[in-house]
Amino acid sequence: MGNKKLLKELPEPPKGKSGWPWTEETDISIYKDLKNLPKFSIITPSFNQGKFIEQTIRSVLLQNYPNLEYIIIDGGSTDETAEIIRKYEPWIKHWESKEDRGQSHAINKGLLKCEGEIFNWLNSDDYYNKDCFKFVAENFRNKDTQMVAGNYRFFDNDETRKEKIINFKLRNSLEETIAFILINQPSTFFRMEIFKDLGELDERLQFVMDQDIWKKYLFRYGQSKIKILDKDLTNFRFHAQSKTFQFQFNNEYAGIFYSIAQKTGMERHAALLKKIYGSDIGKGYDFKFNFSEKNIDLAKKVINNLVFSNARNFLTADKIEEMNECLAVLETKWLNKKQKDYARTLKVKSKLIKFKLKPVMRLFGSRKSKTKTAV
């Protein structure tokens, strides 16, 4: 690693491919001012992504990062994947192609081979931006930093559809971050010791294993040691074979909160979440985390934030019965002052609607708006 002429050493790119990471590489000189570069361990789990994996591999290697180990765990692909990986074998610490139990299992197997200080996994249909590792490495110079996270470009392999940048920002409170912020996994790098301390990825999850480990991190460590970069680090590809399907993702994601509610004694909240998100949420899954008394209080804030948000959304959608179900379960003592005030407003609006006084509610909203404008 770290040879600035690596581009010339690697296999020729496929015909017609140019630009990053086909005919361009990161200049190794960008690392010269960074002392004691931490070792990066990057894992690529793969299965039948032969159309895309070469771009993934080259985007890792052509970072020209001087202290890198790269591991590819393929699940026994039947397409050209193994042939492509074999071309890059001299620059890969370890690779295998054998049947596994899915993406989480592949990453867990790869972790057993890792010896680095900084960890991320990059799926075989995504790729890093040029200079990505430089931005990450320099932000890990602070030894207190446990995680470095940036933005990523979401693009559809169908070029007629618009791409977009997925930004990463934390909320002001930890409970709101846990309740509402999804990890930008392709652009999130962990200190290896921290990641391993959280346990293996949960193999029961097919879509949100990254969100599961993210919630565990936040419950254990909070959010004060996360460094956020306003940089686009990774390119996340959506295509016809992508594993990300909205319904299945939502189902598993809601199951995380359902399990948290159950494990911390919030049975009424758990029942409500199942009613809102469907009876299948959390099926065969539990959030593997030992909750301390402090974390139980945090969990109650998280789940009540989620219920409060649903109540607001139901009002907007004019689903008053569902809003009332949320308000009946909501424990406002776990909300902040602003949320408590708005929860009271929701209850007033509910009564006005019940007694068919919607015009009064609109007048109430109008006067409130004018007061804000005057202020």
C-alpha positions as CSV (number, residue, x, y, z in Angstrom):
1,M,0.0,0.0,0.0
2,G,1.0,3.6,-0.3
3,N,2.7,3.4,-3.7
4,K,1.8,6.5,-5.7
5,K,2.2,4.5,-8.9
6,L,-0.3,1.9,-7.8
7,L,-2.6,2.9,-10.7
8,K,0.0,1.6,-13.1
9,E,0.4,-1.6,-11.1
10,L,-3.2,-2.5,-10.9
11,P,-5.0,-4.3,-13.8
12,E,-6.2,-2.2,-16.6
13,P,-9.8,-0.9,-16.1
14,P,-12.6,-2.2,-18.3
15,K,-12.9,-0.7,-21.7
16,G,-14.7,2.7,-21.7
17,K,-14.1,3.3,-17.9
18,S,-12.4,6.5,-17.0
19,G,-12.1,9.0,-14.1
20,W,-12.1,8.0,-10.4
21,P,-11.4,5.2,-9.6
22,W,-10.6,3.9,-13.1
23,T,-7.9,6.1,-14.5
24,E,-7.3,8.4,-11.4
25,E,-5.7,7.7,-8.0
26,T,-5.2,9.6,-4.8
27,D,-1.8,11.3,-4.6
28,I,0.1,9.8,-1.7
29,S,1.6,13.2,-0.9
30,I,-1.7,14.3,0.8
31,Y,-0.8,12.0,3.7
32,K,2.7,13.5,4.3
33,D,1.7,15.9,7.1
34,L,-0.3,13.2,9.0
35,K,1.9,11.6,11.6
36,N,1.4,8.0,12.8
37,L,-1.3,7.1,10.4
38,P,-3.7,4.6,12.0
39,K,-4.2,1.3,10.3
40,F,-7.5,1.1,8.4
41,S,-9.3,-2.3,8.2
42,I,-11.9,-2.3,5.4
43,I,-14.2,-5.2,4.8
44,T,-16.3,-5.7,1.6
45,P,-19.1,-8.3,2.0
46,S,-20.2,-9.5,-1.4
47,F,-22.6,-11.7,-3.3
48,N,-23.2,-11.7,-7.0
49,Q,-22.2,-8.1,-7.5
50,G,-19.8,-8.7,-10.4
51,K,-21.1,-5.7,-12.3
52,F,-20.0,-3.3,-9.6
53,I,-17.4,-4.8,-7.3
54,E,-14.4,-3.8,-9.4
55,Q,-15.2,-0.2,-8.8
56,T,-15.6,-0.9,-5.1
57,I,-12.2,-2.6,-4.9
58,R,-10.4,0.1,-6.9
59,S,-11.9,2.9,-4.8
60,V,-10.3,1.3,-1.7
61,L,-6.9,0.5,-3.1
62,L,-6.5,3.7,-5.0
63,Q,-6.8,5.8,-1.9
64,N,-3.1,4.9,-1.8
65,Y,-3.4,5.0,2.0
66,P,-0.1,3.9,3.5
67,N,-1.5,1.7,6.3
68,L,-4.4,-0.3,5.0
69,E,-5.6,-3.9,5.2
70,Y,-8.4,-4.9,2.8
71,I,-10.6,-8.0,3.3
72,I,-13.3,-9.3,0.9
73,I,-15.8,-11.9,2.1
74,D,-17.8,-13.3,-0.8
75,G,-20.8,-15.5,-0.2
76,G,-20.0,-18.0,-3.0
77,S,-21.0,-15.8,-6.0
78,T,-21.9,-17.6,-9.2
79,D,-21.2,-14.6,-11.4
80,E,-17.8,-13.1,-12.4
81,T,-17.1,-11.8,-8.8
82,A,-14.4,-14.3,-7.9
83,E,-12.6,-13.8,-11.2
84,I,-12.6,-10.0,-10.6
85,I,-11.3,-10.3,-7.0
86,R,-8.6,-12.7,-8.1
87,K,-7.2,-10.0,-10.4
88,Y,-6.6,-7.8,-7.3
89,E,-5.4,-10.6,-5.0
90,P,-1.8,-9.2,-4.5
91,W,-3.3,-6.0,-2.9
92,I,-5.9,-7.8,-0.7
93,K,-5.0,-9.1,2.8
94,H,-7.6,-11.9,2.7
95,W,-10.5,-13.0,0.5
96,E,-12.7,-16.0,0.2
97,S,-15.7,-17.1,-1.8
98,K,-17.8,-19.6,0.1
99,E,-21.4,-19.9,1.1
100,D,-22.3,-17.9,4.2
101,R,-25.4,-16.9,6.2
102,G,-25.7,-13.4,4.7
103,Q,-24.1,-9.9,4.9
104,S,-23.8,-9.7,8.7
105,H,-22.2,-13.1,8.9
106,A,-19.7,-12.1,6.1
107,I,-18.7,-8.9,8.0
108,N,-18.4,-10.8,11.3
109,K,-16.1,-13.3,9.6
110,G,-14.0,-10.5,8.2
111,L,-13.7,-8.9,11.6
112,L,-11.9,-12.0,12.8
113,K,-9.2,-11.2,10.2
114,C,-8.8,-7.5,11.1
115,E,-5.9,-6.0,12.9
116,G,-6.4,-2.3,12.3
117,E,-7.4,0.6,14.5
118,I,-10.1,2.1,12.2
119,F,-12.9,0.1,10.8
120,N,-15.6,0.4,8.2
121,W,-17.3,-2.0,5.7
122,L,-18.0,-1.0,2.1
123,N,-20.7,-3.0,0.2
124,S,-19.7,-4.4,-3.1
125,D,-22.0,-2.1,-5.1
126,D,-20.8,1.1,-3.4
127,Y,-17.5,3.0,-3.7
128,Y,-15.4,5.6,-1.8
129,N,-14.7,9.1,-3.0
130,K,-11.2,10.1,-3.8
131,D,-9.2,11.4,-0.8
132,C,-11.8,9.8,1.6
133,F,-9.2,8.2,3.8
134,K,-7.3,11.4,4.2
135,F,-10.3,13.2,5.6
136,V,-11.1,10.3,8.0
137,A,-7.5,9.8,9.2
138,E,-6.9,13.4,10.0
139,N,-10.0,13.5,12.1
140,F,-9.0,10.5,14.1
141,R,-5.9,12.3,15.3
142,N,-7.8,13.3,18.4
143,K,-7.5,10.1,20.5
144,D,-10.9,10.8,22.2
145,T,-12.7,10.5,18.8
146,Q,-14.5,7.2,18.6
147,M,-16.3,7.7,15.3
148,V,-15.9,9.8,12.2
149,A,-19.0,10.2,10.0
150,G,-19.7,12.1,6.8
151,N,-22.2,12.5,4.0
152,Y,-22.7,10.2,1.0
153,R,-24.1,10.5,-2.5
154,F,-27.2,8.4,-3.1
155,F,-27.5,7.6,-6.8
156,D,-29.6,5.3,-8.8
157,N,-27.9,3.0,-11.4
158,D,-30.7,4.2,-13.7
159,E,-29.1,7.5,-14.8
160,T,-32.5,9.0,-15.6
161,R,-33.2,9.4,-11.9
162,K,-31.8,12.2,-9.8
163,E,-29.0,11.7,-7.3
164,K,-29.0,13.3,-3.9
165,I,-26.6,13.9,-1.0
166,I,-27.5,12.3,2.3
167,N,-26.2,14.6,5.0
168,F,-25.4,13.4,8.5
169,K,-26.3,15.5,11.5
170,L,-26.9,14.7,15.1
171,R,-29.9,16.1,17.1
172,N,-29.4,18.3,20.1
173,S,-30.3,15.6,22.6
174,L,-29.1,12.0,22.7
175,E,-32.7,10.7,23.0
176,E,-33.7,12.5,19.8
177,T,-30.6,11.2,18.0
178,I,-31.4,7.6,19.0
179,A,-35.0,8.0,18.0
180,F,-34.7,9.8,14.7
181,I,-31.2,9.7,13.2
182,L,-30.0,6.8,11.0
183,I,-26.4,6.1,10.7
184,N,-24.8,6.9,7.3
185,Q,-23.1,3.5,7.4
186,P,-21.0,3.8,4.1
187,S,-19.5,7.0,5.4
188,T,-19.0,6.1,9.1
189,F,-15.7,4.9,10.5
190,F,-15.3,3.4,14.0
191,R,-12.3,2.9,16.2
192,M,-12.0,-0.9,16.0
193,E,-11.9,-1.4,19.8
194,I,-15.2,0.5,20.2
195,F,-16.9,-1.4,17.4
196,K,-15.8,-4.8,18.8
197,D,-16.9,-3.8,22.2
198,L,-20.5,-3.5,20.9
199,G,-20.5,-7.2,19.9
200,E,-21.0,-8.8,16.5
201,L,-23.5,-7.6,13.9
202,D,-26.9,-9.3,14.5
203,E,-27.3,-12.0,11.8
204,R,-31.1,-12.1,12.3
205,L,-31.2,-8.7,10.6
206,Q,-31.0,-8.5,6.8
207,F,-31.5,-4.8,6.3
208,V,-30.7,-2.8,9.5
209,M,-27.8,-4.5,11.2
210,D,-25.9,-1.2,10.9
211,Q,-28.8,0.7,12.6
212,D,-28.9,-1.9,15.4
213,I,-25.2,-1.5,16.2
214,W,-25.6,2.3,15.9
215,K,-28.3,2.4,18.6
216,K,-26.1,0.2,20.8
217,Y,-23.2,2.6,20.4
218,L,-25.4,5.6,21.3
219,F,-26.8,3.9,24.4
220,R,-23.3,2.9,25.6
221,Y,-21.2,5.9,24.6
222,G,-23.5,8.8,23.8
223,Q,-22.8,11.2,21.0
224,S,-20.1,13.5,22.4
225,K,-17.2,11.6,20.8
226,I,-18.5,11.5,17.3
227,K,-16.8,13.8,14.7
228,I,-19.1,14.9,11.9
229,L,-17.5,15.9,8.6
230,D,-19.3,18.0,6.1
231,K,-17.7,16.0,3.3
232,D,-19.1,13.5,0.8
233,L,-17.1,10.4,1.5
234,T,-18.9,7.6,-0.2
235,N,-21.2,6.8,-3.2
236,F,-24.2,4.6,-2.3
237,R,-25.7,2.8,-5.4
238,F,-29.3,1.9,-5.7
239,H,-30.2,-0.6,-8.4
240,A,-32.7,-3.3,-9.2
241,Q,-30.9,-5.9,-7.2
242,S,-30.2,-3.7,-4.2
243,K,-30.9,-5.3,-0.8
244,T,-32.5,-2.0,0.4
245,F,-36.3,-2.4,0.0
246,Q,-38.3,0.2,1.9
247,F,-41.0,-2.1,3.4
248,Q,-38.5,-4.7,4.8
249,F,-36.2,-2.0,6.0
250,N,-39.0,-0.2,7.8
251,N,-40.2,-3.4,9.3
252,E,-36.9,-4.3,10.8
253,Y,-36.1,-0.8,11.9
254,A,-39.3,-0.4,13.8
255,G,-38.5,-3.8,15.4
256,I,-35.5,-2.2,17.1
257,F,-37.7,0.3,19.0
258,Y,-40.3,-2.4,19.7
259,S,-37.6,-4.6,21.3
260,I,-36.2,-1.6,23.3
261,A,-39.7,-0.8,24.6
262,Q,-40.2,-4.4,25.6
263,K,-36.8,-4.9,27.3
264,T,-37.3,-1.7,29.4
265,G,-40.8,-2.4,30.6
266,M,-42.8,-0.2,28.3
267,E,-45.4,-2.8,27.3
268,R,-48.1,-0.3,26.4
269,H,-45.7,1.6,24.2
270,A,-44.6,-1.7,22.6
271,A,-48.2,-2.6,21.8
272,L,-48.8,0.8,20.3
273,L,-45.7,0.5,18.1
274,K,-46.8,-2.9,16.9
275,K,-50.2,-1.4,16.0
276,I,-48.6,1.5,14.2
277,Y,-45.9,-0.4,12.3
278,G,-47.5,-3.8,11.9
279,S,-47.7,-7.0,13.9
280,D,-44.6,-8.5,12.3
281,I,-42.1,-6.0,13.7
282,G,-39.5,-7.4,16.0
283,K,-40.4,-11.0,15.0
284,G,-37.5,-13.3,15.9
285,Y,-35.3,-10.4,17.1
286,D,-34.4,-8.7,20.3
287,F,-32.1,-5.8,21.0
288,K,-29.1,-7.3,22.6
289,F,-28.1,-4.8,25.2
290,N,-27.8,-4.8,29.0
291,F,-29.8,-1.7,30.1
292,S,-28.5,0.0,33.3
293,E,-30.9,2.1,35.3
294,K,-29.6,5.2,33.6
295,N,-30.1,3.6,30.2
296,I,-33.6,2.6,31.0
297,D,-34.4,6.2,31.6
298,L,-32.8,7.1,28.3
299,A,-34.8,4.4,26.6
300,K,-38.0,5.9,28.0
301,K,-37.1,9.2,26.6
302,V,-36.4,7.6,23.2
303,I,-39.6,5.7,22.9
304,N,-41.7,8.6,24.1
305,N,-40.0,10.8,21.6
306,L,-41.0,8.3,18.9
307,V,-44.6,8.2,20.1
308,F,-44.8,12.0,20.3
309,S,-43.5,12.3,16.8
310,N,-46.1,9.8,15.6
311,A,-48.9,11.8,17.3
312,R,-47.8,14.9,15.4
313,N,-47.7,13.1,12.2
314,F,-51.1,11.6,12.7
315,L,-52.6,15.1,13.3
316,T,-51.0,16.3,10.1
317,A,-52.5,13.3,8.2
318,D,-55.9,14.0,9.9
319,K,-55.8,10.6,11.6
320,I,-57.3,11.7,14.8
321,E,-58.1,8.3,16.3
322,E,-54.5,7.2,15.8
323,M,-53.2,10.5,17.3
324,N,-55.4,9.9,20.4
325,E,-54.0,6.4,20.8
326,C,-50.5,7.9,20.9
327,L,-51.5,10.6,23.4
328,A,-53.1,8.0,25.6
329,V,-49.8,6.1,25.9
330,L,-47.5,9.1,25.9
331,E,-45.6,9.8,29.1
332,T,-44.8,13.5,28.9
333,K,-42.5,13.5,31.9
334,W,-39.9,12.0,29.5
335,L,-40.2,14.8,27.0
336,N,-38.4,18.2,27.0
337,K,-40.3,21.4,27.8
338,K,-41.1,22.3,24.2
339,Q,-42.4,18.9,23.5
340,K,-44.5,18.9,26.7
341,D,-46.1,22.2,25.7
342,Y,-46.9,20.9,22.2
343,A,-48.3,17.7,23.6
344,R,-50.7,19.8,25.7
345,T,-51.7,21.6,22.4
346,L,-52.3,18.3,20.7
347,K,-54.7,17.3,23.6
348,V,-56.6,20.6,23.3
349,K,-56.9,20.1,19.5
350,S,-58.1,16.5,20.1
351,K,-60.9,17.8,22.3
352,L,-61.9,20.5,19.8
353,I,-62.1,18.0,17.1
354,K,-64.1,15.6,19.3
355,F,-66.7,18.3,19.9
356,K,-66.7,19.3,16.2
357,L,-65.0,22.7,16.9
358,K,-62.5,22.6,14.1
359,P,-63.1,26.2,13.1
360,V,-62.1,27.2,16.6
361,M,-58.9,25.1,16.2
362,R,-58.1,26.9,13.0
363,L,-58.7,30.3,14.7
364,F,-56.5,29.2,17.6
365,G,-53.7,28.3,15.1
366,S,-54.2,31.6,13.2
367,R,-53.9,33.7,16.3
368,K,-50.8,31.8,17.4
369,S,-49.2,32.4,14.0
370,K,-49.9,36.1,14.1
371,T,-48.5,36.3,17.6
372,K,-45.2,34.7,16.4
373,T,-45.1,37.2,13.5
374,A,-45.6,40.1,15.8
375,V,-42.8,39.0,18.0
